[in-house]
Structures are given as structure tokens and as C-alpha cells.
Amino acid sequence: MNVGLHTRLRQGTEERYEEVHRTVWPEVLEGIRRVGITKYVIYRDGLDLFHHIECEHYDRAVAELSHDPVNKRWEAWVAPMMEVAHDFSGESRDRLPQIFELQ
């Protein structure tokens, strides 16, 4: 399944956010793979971030990550940079509706 998300940075954190994501902790990457996410790409337009995620079951993956201690530390570290953060509540307020897919 393909999932698109929209989050937003706080003004002035753009460079720091990109720097942090050039050196994502290996344990975070391992956790993302462990829950079944096979591809995760983030695009930025100004303060807006667009995430493209490929996995078999997104809701299950996010539920598992929400309980992962390493992921919790990572999210807490990134949180001060975010105006609208990734939603791990299971309500998917950050999920974008898919409009088109070329197959």
C-alpha cells in the first residue's frame, strides 16, 4: 500500500530538519523496516513536508512504531522542529487522500 502524509515545520527549522534526516539513527531505520515499511521518502516545499510511505499495512506499522522506545525518543527529538507532526494516534489526521496513480 502507498500512503501520503502531510506535516509542517516550524519557521526557521528547515535546515536543521534536513540535517537531522541526513543522519537518521540506525536504530530508527531498523525499527521502520521491522514494522514492514519498505520505502519512506520525505519531500519539502517551504515549511510543508510530504511523506510517501510504502508498506503492507500502514495502520499496523504506525501502531507498532508508536510503542517503540527508540521511535519515541526520535519523535521527541524532532518534535520541537514541527508545527504539525506525524500522527501516531491511529486517527491519521496527517494522511493525504490519493487522487491519482499511474499503473
N, C-alpha and C positions, 0 to 999 in steps of 0.2 A: 504494500500500500504506500501511496505517496501522501505526505502531509505538508501543508504550508502553514507557517506561523508568522505572526507579526508582533514584534516587540519594539520598544523605543528607548533610545539612550537619553540620558540627561545631557543638556547642553554642556560642552566643554570636555566630555569624556571620550570623544570619538577616537583619538589617538591611543589613549590608554586601553580602551576596549580592544582595538585591533592588535596592540602589542601583547595583551594578555592571551589573545586567541592564536597568536603565532607560537605560543609555548604552553599549550593546554597540558595540564598534568597528565602523565601517562596513566595514572590510576583512574582518572576521569574517562579517558578514551577507552580503557579496558571495561569500565562499567557500562558505557554506552553500547559497546559491542556485545557485552554479556547479556543485555536485555533484549537483543535482537535487532538493534538499529544497524543497518548495513551501510547507510550513507547519510551524512549530515553536512549540509552546506549552508553558510550564512552569507547573505548579501546585504550591503548597506547603501542607503540613499539618504544622505544627510544624517538625521538622527534616527530614521526608520530602519529597522532590521527585518529582513525577510529570511525565514529559515525554511529550507527544503529538507525533508526527512524521508528516508525510505526504510521501511520495516514491515514485518509481517502483521504485527498487532500493536498499533501506537498506544492505545489506552493502557494496555497491559505494561508496555515498556515504560511509560511515564509513571505508572503506579509503582513499579519496582524501583525506578530511579528516585522517586520521592522518599523512599525509605533507606536509600543507600547513604551511609555516613560520609563517604568521600564526595558524593554529588552534593550533599547538603552543605559541606564546607565550601565547595566550589561556588555554589549558588550564593552563599552568604558573602563570599569574597567579591563576586561580580555585582551583587545587589546594589551597592552604592552608585554604580555607573548607570543603573537602569531607572527610567521613568515608568516604563511598563515592562515588567519582567515576564519570563516564561511561566505559564500557569501549570503548576503541578497538582492542582486541587482535584483534577478529574472533570472539571466543568468545561475545560477547553475554551476559555474566553479569548485566547490568543489565536485560535485556529482560523485559517482562511478558507473560505469555500472554494473548491476547484471549479473553474469556469471552462477550461479547455485543456485537452491533452491530445497531441498528435501521436497516433499509433501506427 
